[in-house]
Amino acid sequence: MNNYYDYAASTPVSQQVLDAMKPWENEKFANASSTHQAGRASAQAIQQARECIAEKIGARPSEIVFTSGASEANNLALKGLAFKHLDSKGHIITSEIEHKCILNACAFLESIGFEVTYLAPDKNGHVSPSSLAAEVRSNTILISIHHVNNELGTIQPIQEFGAIAFEHNIPFHTDAAQSFCKCDINVDDMDIDMLSLSGHKIYGPKGIGALYIRDARDSELVPLIHGGGQEAGLRGGTSPTPLIVGLAAAVQFYPIKSDPIEEQFLNVIAKFDFTRNGGMSVVPSTWNVTFQTDEEVKRFMSDYPWLISQGSACNALSNVASHVLTAIGMSEYIARRTYRISLPPYQLCDR
Ligand SMILES: Cc1ncc(COP(=O)(O)O)c(C=O)c1O
């Protein structure tokens, strides 16, 4: 697809990933829970994948729980932790510009008696550590703030959020669906207790992701899917060996250089009158742009009929200004001239 510029919504599965997955789809199909030789081979492949993901974020393999993607990982982090406090309930801090799966999980938790504070971002989409510190309460049970924003590309200061959470002995979760592999992450240096990631944002398959959980076995997180004890009892269901192997291959073969598409894009966008939203600290592959006039939008759309999104893929269906753009103070009128153009991602930033 040579007119596709929506890589923050999803990436293609790379050839290396497809090759790595293939044998596990048919020849080596045994259930990883089976105790015979073929089953053990699947279990070993899964273990190697677990080691690869863990190493990427400075965690231990036993702290990685495979899920169907970042939405499930986020739900497991939030509900799994909240359900530990069902009797006493408690307070959760997040931000107004999280992915809808976090916001909807929080709304659900509010509906059953938890309190949630939604931190407001500044006009660039940054959530400030001081606003977080100001909202910490004695009954705060969880802080969950994303790493890179999916619509704006802004990089949040998660190390500082982690330090605040650590200081108050509150678990810190981050949704790293848009930063995993792009940005360096070390869960110890950044005081991260839980981290969500997704395969299809990094040239891996759809339907696979993971939740890092510090000391997973002792975490007492309540599983959302009870099953036959897979994933340390935290996520039941037959392990999808091909998808898990594919996720690890995606990490292993993640590109370190930008794609030539990026240069082509820079040449094109320079011909238009626009402002880039998200401030200075943004990932280079995500461009949130507001065209100066409706005419400029029309000219861009007719000259370059690209597959891009207005807001994120999820909001695009509802035809209203996204909650992220509204939260940074953008009017509905300006939001209509605002698009997310996202390029093939690659490894780029220190944090
Ligand atoms: C920041 C963020 N969180 C969560 C998700 C959901 O990920 P998945 O599609 O793996 O469930 C996405 C994907 O759009 C995302 O960008």
The ligand as a Gaussian input file, in Angstrom:
#p B3LYP/6-31G(d) Opt

LIG

0 1
 C       -1.806000       3.988000      23.184000
 C       -2.563000       2.767000      22.788000
 N       -3.019000       1.949000      23.741000
 C       -3.703000       0.826000      23.444000
 C       -3.965000       0.481000      22.150000
 C       -4.730000      -0.783000      21.860000
 O       -3.848000      -1.765000      21.400000
 P       -4.370000      -3.154000      20.816000
 O       -4.862000      -2.855000      19.442000
 O       -3.153000      -4.028000      20.823000
 O       -5.433000      -3.659000      21.723000
 C       -3.509000       1.305000      21.120000
 C       -3.820000       0.981000      19.709000
 O       -4.470000       1.706000      19.017000
 C       -2.793000       2.475000      21.447000
 O       -2.342000       3.294000      20.503000

